[in-house]
Amino acid sequence: MKQKRLSKSGMASLKSNRTEKLLSLPMLLNPHDPKYKVPKDASHHIAATVVTCIDPRFLPYQFRYWTDRYGEGKFELPSHAGGAKQFAEEQEHHYGLQNLAIALEKHHAKEIVLVTHEDCAAYGGSATFAGASSKSWPR
């Protein structure tokens, strides 16, 4: 399938439409509502920072698993396309390391967990490898 390139005016129009849609969404979380306020005595100490993929298929399962393992509110779950992939790529690893430094310094994370999964689109999916069961990395 051939991809179409948008002109600058087409991109501006697309961005404008997205912004309008976002601005028209109802406020789902009002930060001024007292029931959403973080208690002043809430700890910034967490058991783990779990860097995971943005693939939504795994989020509910991961959330349950990490909650069972560390406890509710005792971990953070930053997600990036490819999860741990950002640490392997020269142009992205600085950003990932900065985030981990914040997790360690500000949130006192005791563990850093890097999560990847089979058939990840960020790596090109199964087609990038010799097959779904291949253990070799793409070249």
N, C-alpha and C positions, 0 to 999 in steps of 0.2 A: 504494500500500500504506500503510495507516494504522499509525503507530508507537504502541506501547503505552508508557505512562509507568509506571515502577516506583515503588512506595511507598518510603518511607524504610527500612522493614523489609526490603522486597524488595531494595533496593540493598545494605543491610548483609549480607544473605544472599549476594548475588552476589559482593561483595567478599570475604567469608569463604571462599566456595568457591574463588575464584581464588587466594587466599593459601594455602589448604590444598594446592592443586595445585602451586603454585610451591615450597612447602616440601617436597613429596614428590618433587620431581625430583632425580635423582642429581646430585652435584656434577660438572659437566663440566670445570671448570678449577679445580684446587686451587692457590691462590696461594702455598702453602707448598712446593709441589713444586719442587725445584731446576731442573728443565728449563723451568719457566715464569718463572723469575726474570729480571728485566732486568739485564744486566751493569752493574756500577757505572760502567764507562767509557762506557756508552751515551750518545750525544749527544741533547740536547734540541733540536738544530737540525734543522729540516725544510725541504724545498724548497717545500712548498705545503700550504695548508689548502684542501680541496676541499669546499665546502658543497653537498650533493646532496639529492635527494628520498629519502624512505623507501621508495619503490616497489621491492620486491625483484626485479622483473624485470630491472633494470639493474645491480644490485650486482656480479655476477660479471664483467660486461663492463667496468664502470667500474674495478673493482679491477685487472684486467689492464691496461687502458689507462694508468691513472695509475702503475702499477708500471713499465711499459715507459717511460713518459715521465720519471719522477722517480727510480726505483729503489726497491727493496724497503725498507720502513721509513722512507722519506724524505718521506712525506706523511701527513696525517691526513684522515679522511673522515667528518666529522660529518654526520648526516642529519636532516632535518626534513621534515614534510609540506609539499610544494611547493618544497623546496630554497631557492632565493633569495627565495621569496615572503615570508618573514619580514621581509625588509628593506624591503618595500614596504608593509607593514601597520603602522599607527601603534601598535597595542597590542602588537606583537611585536618591533618593530625594536630596542628597547633590549636585549632578551635576545640577539639575534643579534649586535649590536655588542659586547656584553660578551664573547661567545665569541671573536669575532675579535680583540679586544684581548688576550685570554689567548694566543691562537695567535701573535700578533706578539711579545708581551712575553716569554712563557715558552718558547715553542717556536721563536722566531726565524724564523717562516715568511717566506719571501722573496716568495711569491705567494699571493694569495687568488683562488680560482676559484669562481664561482657557477654551479651547474648547474640547469637546468630541463629539462622534456621535454614533448613534445606529449601532449595528452589526459590531463593530470595531474588526478587526482580532487580534489586540494586546491584547484584553481581551478574545479572544477565539471565537469571533463572536456570533451569536444567539444561537448556540449549547451550549454555556457555561451557558446561562440563561435558564429559564423555557420556553422561547419562545421569539420571536422578540418583543413582547409588554411587556415583564416582566420588572418590575422596580427594581428587586432585584439584588444586586451585586453578582458576583461569589464567592464561598467560597473556 
